[in-house]
């Protein structure tokens, strides 16, 4: 199942960088991580005059969300991501 996340491209007040530039960077990261474990897959990107629409794998939450709420996680209990996944 897929979900669509519309993200406004309007300029952020007080920022020297347009929101569209920041979104382009985020999309580039998601495209590089496609297929990585524990990352929602970005399937498509559409843009119109007002927004960038990300079509992504639908993540309902469920078991992981319940586990996260019922346990304490520290830097020692949460493993660091594999540096190889960013190349």
Residue frames as a rotation matrix with the C-alpha (Angstrom) as fourth column:
UNK 1
0.577 0.816 0.000 0.00
0.816 -0.577 0.000 0.00
0.000 0.000 -1.000 0.00
UNK 2
-0.482 -0.737 0.473 1.12
0.757 -0.623 -0.199 3.53
0.442 0.262 0.858 -0.74
UNK 3
0.398 0.535 -0.745 0.56
0.779 -0.626 -0.034 6.94
-0.484 -0.567 -0.666 0.85
UNK 4
0.099 -0.319 0.943 0.90
0.705 -0.646 -0.293 10.42
0.702 0.694 0.161 -0.62
UNK 5
0.166 -0.150 -0.975 2.52
0.848 -0.483 0.218 13.16
-0.503 -0.863 0.047 1.46
UNK 6
0.509 0.020 0.861 2.03
0.616 -0.707 -0.348 16.65
0.602 0.707 -0.372 0.00
UNK 7
0.046 -0.590 -0.806 4.75
0.881 -0.357 0.312 19.04
-0.472 -0.724 0.503 1.21
UNK 8
0.919 0.369 -0.140 4.41
0.288 -0.868 -0.404 22.77
-0.271 0.331 -0.904 0.58
UNK 9
0.080 -0.908 0.411 7.18
0.977 -0.011 -0.214 24.41
0.199 0.418 0.886 -1.43
UNK 10
0.833 0.286 0.474 6.40
0.222 -0.957 0.188 27.87
0.508 -0.052 -0.860 -0.02
UNK 11
-0.149 -0.933 0.327 9.39
0.039 -0.336 -0.941 29.89
0.988 -0.128 0.087 1.18
UNK 12
0.295 0.161 -0.942 10.02
0.906 0.267 0.329 29.49
0.305 -0.950 -0.067 4.92
UNK 13
0.812 0.032 0.583 10.06
-0.062 -0.988 0.140 32.84
0.581 -0.150 -0.800 6.73
UNK 14
0.719 -0.586 0.372 13.39
-0.620 -0.301 0.725 33.76
-0.313 -0.752 -0.580 8.32
UNK 15
0.405 -0.572 0.713 15.29
0.348 0.818 0.459 31.25
-0.846 0.062 0.530 6.21
UNK 16
-0.096 -0.532 -0.841 17.86
-0.677 -0.584 0.447 31.99
-0.729 0.613 -0.304 3.54
UNK 17
-0.972 -0.233 0.040 17.11
-0.148 0.731 0.666 28.70
-0.184 0.641 -0.745 1.81
UNK 18
-0.227 0.927 -0.297 13.87
-0.924 -0.109 0.367 28.11
0.308 0.358 0.882 -0.07
UNK 19
0.093 0.374 0.923 11.84
-0.664 0.714 -0.222 25.20
-0.742 -0.592 0.315 1.26
UNK 20
0.919 0.270 -0.287 11.94
-0.390 0.517 -0.762 23.70
-0.058 0.812 0.581 -2.23
UNK 21
0.130 -0.955 -0.266 15.73
-0.687 0.107 -0.719 23.39
0.715 0.276 -0.642 -2.00
UNK 22
-0.479 -0.257 0.839 15.47
-0.848 0.382 -0.368 21.64
-0.226 -0.888 -0.401 1.36
UNK 23
0.496 0.744 0.448 12.82
-0.532 0.668 -0.520 19.27
-0.686 0.020 0.727 0.01
UNK 24
0.721 -0.296 -0.626 15.02
-0.544 0.316 -0.777 18.43
0.428 0.901 0.067 -2.98
UNK 25
-0.377 -0.910 0.173 17.77
-0.800 0.226 -0.555 17.39
0.466 -0.348 -0.813 -0.58
UNK 26
-0.269 0.366 0.891 15.38
-0.716 0.543 -0.439 15.22
-0.645 -0.756 0.116 1.43
UNK 27
0.809 0.568 -0.148 14.09
-0.496 0.527 -0.690 13.56
-0.314 0.632 0.709 -1.73
UNK 28
0.291 -0.790 -0.539 17.67
-0.691 0.217 -0.690 12.84
0.662 0.573 -0.483 -2.83
UNK 29
-0.612 -0.495 0.617 18.38
-0.790 0.411 -0.455 11.12
-0.028 -0.766 -0.643 0.50
UNK 30
0.147 0.759 0.635 15.19
-0.580 0.586 -0.566 9.04
-0.801 -0.285 0.526 0.30
UNK 31
0.815 0.107 -0.570 16.06
-0.566 0.361 -0.741 7.97
0.127 0.926 0.355 -3.24
UNK 32
-0.167 -0.963 -0.211 19.53
-0.758 0.262 -0.597 6.88
0.631 0.060 -0.774 -2.12
UNK 33
-0.691 -0.080 0.719 18.03
-0.657 0.485 -0.577 4.88
-0.302 -0.871 -0.387 0.76
UNK 34
0.324 0.864 -0.385 15.45
-0.943 0.329 -0.056 3.09
0.078 0.381 0.921 -1.42
UNK 35
0.464 -0.066 -0.883 15.52
-0.190 0.967 -0.172 -0.58
0.865 0.248 0.436 -0.49
UNK 36
-0.677 -0.710 0.195 17.25
-0.316 0.041 -0.948 -0.04
0.665 -0.703 -0.253 2.87
UNK 37
-0.265 0.559 -0.785 15.75
0.760 0.623 0.187 -1.82
0.594 -0.547 -0.590 5.85
UNK 38
-0.074 0.355 -0.932 13.63
0.934 -0.302 -0.189 0.24
-0.349 -0.885 -0.309 8.24
UNK 39
-0.764 -0.078 -0.640 13.21
-0.095 -0.968 0.232 3.13
-0.638 0.238 0.732 5.79
UNK 40
0.312 0.936 0.164 9.89
0.199 0.104 -0.974 3.78
-0.929 0.337 -0.153 4.08
UNK 41
-0.464 -0.509 0.726 10.41
0.763 0.188 0.619 3.41
-0.451 0.840 0.301 0.34
UNK 42
-0.137 0.342 -0.930 9.95
-0.380 -0.885 -0.269 6.50
-0.915 0.316 0.251 -1.82
UNK 43
-0.031 0.234 0.972 8.16
0.649 0.744 -0.159 5.26
-0.760 0.626 -0.175 -4.93
UNK 44
-0.041 0.064 0.997 7.55
0.914 -0.401 0.064 8.48
0.403 0.914 -0.042 -6.89
UNK 45
-0.450 -0.096 -0.888 7.74
0.522 -0.835 -0.174 12.27
-0.725 -0.542 0.425 -6.65
UNK 46
0.019 0.514 0.857 5.35
0.927 -0.331 0.178 14.71
0.375 0.791 -0.483 -8.32
UNK 47
-0.653 -0.278 -0.704 5.55
0.554 -0.809 -0.196 18.49
-0.515 -0.518 0.683 -8.18
UNK 48
0.266 0.687 0.677 3.02
0.899 -0.431 0.084 21.21
0.349 0.586 -0.731 -8.91
UNK 49
0.021 -0.274 0.961 3.04
0.142 -0.951 -0.275 24.96
0.990 0.142 0.019 -8.30
UNK 50
0.459 0.308 0.833 2.21
-0.671 -0.495 0.552 24.63
0.582 -0.813 -0.021 -4.59
UNK 51
0.519 -0.167 0.838 3.70
-0.690 0.496 0.527 21.37
-0.504 -0.852 0.142 -3.35
UNK 52
-0.507 -0.600 -0.620 5.94
-0.755 0.656 -0.018 18.38
0.417 0.459 -0.785 -3.82
UNK 53
0.573 0.766 0.292 3.95
-0.820 0.537 0.198 15.14
-0.005 -0.353 0.936 -3.50
UNK 54
-0.608 -0.794 0.027 5.90
-0.792 0.603 -0.092 12.15
0.057 -0.078 -0.995 -2.19
UNK 55
0.601 0.709 -0.370 4.41
-0.669 0.699 0.252 8.73
0.437 0.096 0.894 -2.94
UNK 56
-0.479 -0.825 0.301 5.79
-0.824 0.303 -0.479 6.46
0.304 -0.477 -0.824 -0.27
UNK 57
-0.515 0.212 -0.831 5.33
0.268 0.960 0.079 3.04
0.814 -0.182 -0.551 1.22
UNK 58
0.342 0.730 0.591 2.53
-0.482 -0.404 0.777 3.20
0.807 -0.551 0.214 3.78
UNK 59
-0.718 -0.531 -0.450 3.73
0.191 0.471 -0.861 2.63
0.670 -0.704 -0.237 7.35
UNK 60
0.287 0.956 0.064 0.86
0.081 -0.091 0.993 2.05
0.954 -0.280 -0.104 9.72
UNK 61
-0.093 -0.339 0.936 2.93
-0.913 -0.345 -0.215 1.87
0.396 -0.875 -0.278 12.90
UNK 62
0.693 0.508 -0.512 1.59
-0.307 0.850 0.427 -0.98
0.652 -0.139 0.745 14.96
UNK 63
0.787 -0.317 -0.529 4.03
0.563 0.719 0.407 -3.28
0.252 -0.619 0.744 16.71
UNK 64
-0.251 -0.954 0.166 7.08
0.781 -0.301 -0.547 -1.02
0.572 -0.008 0.821 16.44
UNK 65
-0.217 0.246 0.944 5.15
-0.281 -0.942 0.181 1.98
0.935 -0.226 0.274 17.78
UNK 66
0.829 0.558 0.019 3.82
-0.210 0.280 0.937 -0.07
0.517 -0.781 0.350 20.72
UNK 67
0.494 -0.733 -0.468 7.32
0.831 0.556 0.006 -1.33
0.256 -0.392 0.884 21.53
UNK 68
-0.406 -0.677 0.613 8.77
0.474 -0.730 -0.493 2.18
0.781 0.090 0.617 21.34
UNK 69
0.106 0.543 0.833 6.17
-0.491 -0.700 0.519 3.49
0.865 -0.464 0.192 23.77
UNK 70
0.928 0.366 -0.073 6.64
-0.143 0.530 0.836 0.65
0.345 -0.765 0.544 26.25
UNK 71
0.523 -0.811 -0.262 10.43
0.852 0.492 0.179 0.69
-0.017 -0.317 0.948 26.52
UNK 72
0.769 -0.404 -0.495 13.22
-0.217 -0.894 0.391 3.14
-0.601 -0.194 -0.776 27.24
UNK 73
0.700 -0.567 0.434 15.81
0.691 0.385 -0.611 3.51
0.179 0.728 0.662 24.52
UNK 74
0.626 -0.603 -0.495 19.22
-0.112 -0.697 0.709 5.02
-0.772 -0.388 -0.503 25.05
UNK 75
0.440 -0.552 -0.708 22.22
-0.898 -0.258 -0.356 5.51
0.014 0.793 -0.609 22.78
UNK 76
-0.596 -0.708 0.378 23.55
-0.731 0.674 0.110 2.19
-0.333 -0.210 -0.919 24.06
UNK 77
-0.280 0.559 0.780 20.41
0.070 0.823 -0.564 0.19
-0.957 -0.104 -0.270 23.26
UNK 78
0.825 0.555 -0.105 19.81
-0.029 -0.145 -0.989 1.63
-0.565 0.819 -0.104 19.79
UNK 79
0.081 -0.857 0.509 22.37
0.761 0.383 0.523 0.53
-0.643 0.345 0.684 17.18
UNK 80
-0.176 -0.249 -0.952 23.97
-0.370 -0.880 0.298 3.07
-0.912 0.405 0.063 14.89
UNK 81
0.863 0.489 -0.126 23.06
-0.278 0.252 -0.927 2.87
-0.422 0.835 0.353 11.19
UNK 82
0.327 -0.727 0.603 25.41
0.737 0.596 0.319 1.05
-0.592 0.340 0.731 8.89
UNK 83
-0.015 -0.372 -0.928 27.66
-0.231 -0.902 0.365 3.71
-0.973 0.220 -0.072 7.29
UNK 84
-0.869 -0.369 0.331 27.62
0.178 0.391 0.903 1.66
-0.463 0.843 -0.274 4.09
UNK 85
-0.061 0.933 0.356 23.93
0.915 0.195 -0.353 2.40
-0.399 0.304 -0.865 3.53
UNK 86
0.596 0.283 -0.752 24.72
0.132 -0.958 -0.256 6.03
-0.792 0.053 -0.608 2.72
UNK 87
-0.462 -0.830 -0.312 27.09
-0.250 -0.215 0.944 5.35
-0.851 0.514 -0.108 -0.16
